[in-house]
């Protein structure tokens, strides 16, 4: 799950975890069926992203049952990624400081 231009998108793997077959999701996206709006991932063009708000109610219910509120799940994921980045940068700064201490 990820936000792109303030819209929540799901990867096909997310939809599968919610109980929707990959075939249904792929056909829905490629055939332009009602309830299946998709884009290519701006970071990785090989990945198809499915717009959550465009899903039919029955598929939204499956996503809710599998993940809970997808907006909360996405927010938690982004906050975790931000913290991981900060910790990684802090480690890099600490390693560099130790390296130059002996010079």
N, C-alpha and C positions, 0 to 999 in steps of 0.2 A: 504494500500500500504506500502510496506517496501522493503528495500534493504537487500539482502542476498548474500554474496560473490560478491558484486558489480553488482548484477543483480536486476532489479526491478520486484517485484512480487505483484500481486493483490489477495485479498481474494475473495472468491465467492460472498460475499456481495457487493464488489466493482463492480464486473462484472455485477451483477444484477442491481445495481444503474445505470449502463451505458446502460441498456436495453437488456441485454442478459439473457435469462432464466437460472435459476439455473439448470434445467434439462440438458440443452445444455452444460453448463459448466462442470457439474459432469460427464456426459457421455463422453464428449471430453477428460476429464482427465483420467477417468477410462478405457476407451477403447483405449487410446493412439492415438486418431485421430489427423490428421495433424492440426497444429496450436494450440495444447493444450499440453503444457509441464508444468508439475506440480511437486511440492515437498511438503513434510510435513513441516509445520512451525517448525523451530528448537527450538523455545521457547515453543510452544504448539503443540504437535504431532497430536492433534485432528483436527487442522486447515489445510486445503489444500491451498497452494499458487500457483497461476498460473503465469507463466513467461510472462511478458508483450511483450518482443521482439519476442516471439515465436507465438503470436497470429496472426491469419490471418488479412490482412489489413482491412476487413470490421469490425472486432471486435475492432481493434486499433482505427478506426475512431469513433466508439461508445464511447470508453473510452475518447478520445480527446474531443468529443462533450460534454460529461457529466462533466469532471473534468478539462479540459484544459490540458496543458502539465503535464503528471503524474510525471515526474522527478521534476518539480518545486513544485508540490503539496507535494510530499514526502519530499523534502528539507525543505519546510516551516513547515511541521509537525514535522520533526526531530529537527529543531531549536526551535520550540515551546516547545517540550518535554524537551529539554536541559535547556531552561530557567525555566520551571516549576520545574525541579529537583534542579536547583541552588536556586530558591526562597524557596523551601521546606527545603533545607539544611540550608539556612540562618535563617529561622524561628526556626529550631531546635537548632541552635547554640545560638540564642538569648534567647530561652526558658531556655536552660541549664545555660547560664550566669546569668539570673535572679534568677534561683533556688539557685545557689551557692553564690550569693551576700549576702543573709541573714545568711549564715553559719558563 
